[in-house]
Structures are given as C-alpha cells and as structure tokens.
Amino acid sequence: MMASGRVVAGSSNQHQVEVRPWDPTSPNAEDEFQKVVELHRSNKATLGHLPFSAFREAGKRAHLLLGFVDGAVRGYLLYSTPRHQTLKLVHVCVSGDARGHGLARAMTAMATDANPARAIMTAHCRSDYGIDGFWRSLDMTPVGQRPGRATAGSTLTIWMRRIGQLDLLESALYDSSRALAVLDSNVIIDLYSSEAVERPDRQESMGISADWLDDLVDFAVSPEVGVDLNNLQPPIERQRVQSGIGALVSLRRDGAMRDTAEELIARMPLELVQKDPSLRDDAKHLADAILAGADYFVTRDQNLLDATHGWAFAEHGIEVVRPVEVIQRFMPPVAMSAFRSEQLESVGLRWVQVAEVTRDLEEAFLDSAAAEKGTAFRKQLQATLAHPAVARVEELVDGRGRRWALLGTEVADKTLSVSTVRVGRGRLGATIAFQLVRYIRALALARGARTITITEPTLGSTVGEALEADGFAGTPLSVSLARTPEESAVAAVLDADDVAAYERRNWPQVIAGRDVPVWIIPIQPRFARELIGYNDTLLQVREKPALGLAREFVYFAAPKVKRWQLPARVLWYVTKDDHADERRSIRAVVAFSRVVDSAVMSVEDAVEQYRALGVLREREIRARAHKGEVLVLRFEDTHEFSRPVGRRTLNQLLKKHQITTSLITMRAAKPGFFDEILSLQRDESER
C-alpha cells in the first residue's frame, strides 16, 4: 500500500482498495455520507452510539476516512485527537463482505500518517463484543479496562499502539549499548503480581529485578504481553500487573512481525507445536524481540525453550534463556579496577589481532544508530591495517566467540592515536567501556607514549562518556600520560577530595605527601584474589565470570569503626586462609584502593544492596555483623603492588610509625606510612 498525499491505494486479492478523507464539499459528499450512515446502522451492535452531527463535524476536520473497495464505500473510520499526543479511534467499521482485504489497516495507516506528531493510537471497546482479534490485527494491545456506560453494566477494554516518532524512553532503549533482554509474559507476571497469586517459580524471575543488573541490561516487553495479560484473572491482579509494566519500554511492532513469527513456527519441531498451540502466540513475542535486535528473550516456558534450542541464536542472533541464565551471564565482576591483561584472560576474554575486515566484524561493530555506512567502516579499519609496523587492530572476544570490543591504535611521535574504539552492542556497555579506557592508558604507557588522542570518527556516547570521565578532554579528545605526577601539576591539589579527583582522572598516578586518611585492612587470600585481583600464582582462574571488568567494589566488616573520614586510602594486607597451613600464608601488603563511601547498615540491607559487588556469601556477611549490623566500604581504583611488602619490612614500618604490629583487625595509619609503602615501589621501578 502506498501513501500519496491524502490517498492510500493498493490491491488485495484482485480487489482495488482506496482510502481518502470524506470531503463535505465534493459533489458526491452526500451520497458518501449516506453510505457511512448505512454502514453504521448495519453494524451498530458493535459500534458505540454517536449522533450523525458528530460524523459531519469530524468530516470538517478530515477526521472521517472512507474506505473503498473497487470504487464503492465499504468502510469508514472516525477518529478524534482529544489530547496532544493521542489519536483515538472512535469508530472503525468495515462491511462484512469486504473484510479480509486489509481495509481497516489501510484506514488506520492513513489516520496515523495524517498525524505524525501523535505518539499513541487508542480505542475503547466493550470486552463482551468478542472482537479482540480485530484490534490485534491492527497491532493494538490491551493496556487496561474501565467501566462502560451500558445500563446493565459493561467493561471497556483500552487498546493502544505506539505511533509516530520514538519517545525519549524508546530512543534510549534502541540507542543503548547495553544488552537488550525482552521478557516473556510468564516472567512479567512473576515480577508484578501479588503474593496472593501462586507462582511456584517466582523466585527465579525475581532475581532479574536486582539493582546491579540496571547498568548491564535493558529490559523491555513485546506488545504481545498486553494480549496475554488481558486474560489474567482475577481483574485486580490484571490491573496490578498492567500498572507494573508501565516501568518497562514496550517494543515498537515491526510490520514484518507476522511473517517472522510464521518463519519461527515453521522452524520449531512440528510435534511440539501440535502439542502446545500457545507456541504460535509465543512466536509473536519472539518475533518482536528479534526485529528489535534483542540479545535475549527471557522465559520460563520450557516448551518454548525446547522448541528454539540449538537454532534461535545461530539463525536470528537471539538467545532464548531462563531468568537464571541472564543472571549468570551478567553476574557482577569483583576484581581490581586497574587494568591487567591477566584479568581478562582469567575469565576467558582475550585480545585477538584483526587481519582483515570481515562481514561478521562489520555487523558486530557498525554504528547503525549513527547511520554509519559499511564502506566507511571498512575503510576506517583498512587505513589502520595498512601500517602493520606501528598500528594494529584488535578485538576482545570470549570463549564463545562473542565480540566485546574493537580497538585500532597507532603510535607515532610519543602519541598513541586511537582510530577505532567501540564496544559491542549488549556486551556490558558502560562497564566494558570504562575498562577499555584503562586498557588504552596501559597500552600507551607500555608502548612509550606520553599522549593519547582519540581520532575515532564515530565515537559512541557510551565510550565518549567513559573517556571524558577518565580525564580526556578537547577536540579531539586527548590526555597526557605519566606514571608519576609532576610536582607543579599537583602543587594546588592538597585536600583528600581533590587528591581523589586528580587520581581518578590521571590513572595510574598517585599523589604522595598529602593528608589523606589511611587504613590497613587484613584480608584472606581467597577473598583477595576475587576482590582486589591479587594473584599469588596458586590460583590462575578466578571463580566469578567477567572478573576484572568492574569499577567499584565493596568490603564487608564488623562495624567497629563506624565513622570514616572520606575519601581514604586502604592498604590491603593479605593474611592466610582459614585452616590453611602457615606455609601457605601470604602476610604482605599487596595493593591499595580508594574508599569512596562507608555505611553501617543492617545485614539484610547490605545483602540486598551490595552482595553482588563483594565476595562474601550471606552467611559470611552475617558472621561479621555485630547486633545485626555490618560495615560496608565501597572502594575503587585498586592498584596492585609490583613488589608486595612482606611481614618483616612491614613490621619495621609499623613500629616506625607507632602502629601495632598485630593486624588481626583493620587499623588506622598516618599518611606518612602510606608514602613509605609507595616509595618502596618507586625505588624498585627505578632500579
């Protein structure tokens, strides 16, 4: 069907279909109007009452559309625009013998095209009319109910469809570099129904409501969810769930949904489809997700999981998974922020050199949101690949071959130029971007560069924000590098807050000789390996997935010191594990971090808010509590010492600074103690 001015025309099954506004000034206006009256009278059983004067008034505003089949008026659509953003369908009527030709869809398409500034199209229809299928055929979904006007009592279902330009929330969703996970109706009901509704596996779904997932995954729903919820009983629960999903973005329905759904059904095992007819409705959910470019479709429907196993990802790039699998995919990392390549390798991530620009590489990193052309992307990478002596292109991949990041760099005249820097869509977004910036800094220092300049022509907002947060500025974005700060540059950086801000933006520099509070915290090796990235060669592979990609972490302790002066430095003193032989003890200061927040709270609140960013299990957190409360320290920018300070040297320094040598619990230290520990590292680096 093509749109031309105010007329939509097309053909269906050898019949000519045309739509145009009723023109009260045309020679045929009265005959056409009488046809509308006849259609209304013939179908008044399922059309709301409306005086004919309202029809004429709508016609004057071009809000009365006529549908023609083979030149005869066979349908009409009357709509209003009661609010700034709303287009309301008052009547949609097609004669019985003209149905099936797409006339209703053509009329709604014209109404939509004539009102490009409208955001939603709505219709209110009695629930007992039994014509839900008609509204669904127009890609409308039920979003609520309200009382009708019938004397005997009636209920109106409110149908809705988003139209026009994407709103702010939709734009944010489609532009996001985070993973996109579309939730099935069974998960939605788990999340938003009350405890009065028996949901045996509810807890599995509830896991995806954890706050830590917000920065990693965007959750959305298919418009088809509204159809499923329309059948949820009792009505009070239906209203509760419909209200709850208002916090989620509903995907825009693509015109190709029905064809895609049919393709999915055809691909499913026939015996499963015959056994479970609801798979046909599930296919619509999944088709919406695929056409929106989702990474995951999250469901507890085992039949759907079985029906799509082994081919959904390979053929459509989407993983159909249970809620627990999403949680496992994105379990928060708990390691040191300062980049080390070993951290990436320890979780199955590795940098692979790119020798040629393949179609798969292009599909993974082409910036479609910025309308980037494939030819421009290929030329950009090829320009870097053309200088193998000083430049290289590499991608960060995991053991499953998924692409996390792409980086093109070249060193010349002590400057590392970054011609390409991108994060793969749905691959930890801002988190991987932050670590990518740290990797670029480390790479530049390793290659002898003293300046980094970002020349990437299509710089995504996620990476751009990470660069600016890390101190890059100007046009193009640039930063100067140094392992230690110039005294003149930090002469005015005196108080603890300014020191923290400087060090955060000038990693890996550390300012000594400042009055920044210092604490020594003992930590067992098994926790140090996970929490601060310490590797004593006894453990090569860390237990938690995505380790090394986090920015902030937490440490739980007994609340003996409740008031912390912040920001502060923490020196991590690694002791020995419980029940371990003394010969396996470490007993050395191995790293330091910056504490940015502290709080004493109930164990329940600590577990709820921060457990995912620490390494203790709930029972271990409770063991550290006193009267039901625990101290939570949030820290960042961990630096592991290249030369751990062993027990003998440490004891000498502790005595020198009048600090007890018994480090069973955390101890306060003077800034001068930290400076001496730091000087040992600098002395080593100068040898």
ABEGO torsion letter per residue (X at the ends): XBBBEABBBBBBGGBBBBBBBBBAABAAAAAAAAAAAAAAAAAAAABBBBBAAAAAAAAAAGABBBBBBGGBBABBBBBBBABAABBBBABBBBBAAABGAGAAAAAAAAAAAABAABABBBBBBBAAAGAAAAAAAAGBBBAEBBBBABAAEBBBBBBBBBBEBBBAAAAAAAABABBBBBBBAAAAAAAABBAABBBAAAAAAAAAABAAAAAABBBBBBAAAAAAAAABOBAAAAAAAAAAAAABBBBBBBAAAAAAAAAAAAABBAAAAAABAAAAAAAAAAAAAAAAGBABBBBABAAAAAAABGAAAAAAGBBBBBAAAAAAAABBBBBBABBBAAAAAAAGBBBBBBABBBAAAAAAABBAAAGBBAAAAAAAAAAAAABAAABBBBBBBBAAGBBABBBBBBBBGGBBBBABBBBBBGBGEAAAAAAAAAAAAAAAAAAGBABBBBABABBBAAAAAAAAAAGBBEOBBBBBBBABBBAAAAAABABAAAAAAAAAAAOABBBBGBBBBBBBBBBBAAAAAAAAGBBAGABABBABBGBGABABBBBBBBBABABBBOBBBBBBBBBBBBGBBAAABAGBBABBBBBABBBBBBAAAAAAAAAAABABBAAAAAAABBGGBBBBBBBBGBBBBABBBBAAAAAAAAAAAGBBABBABBBBBBAAAAAAAAAAAAAAAAX
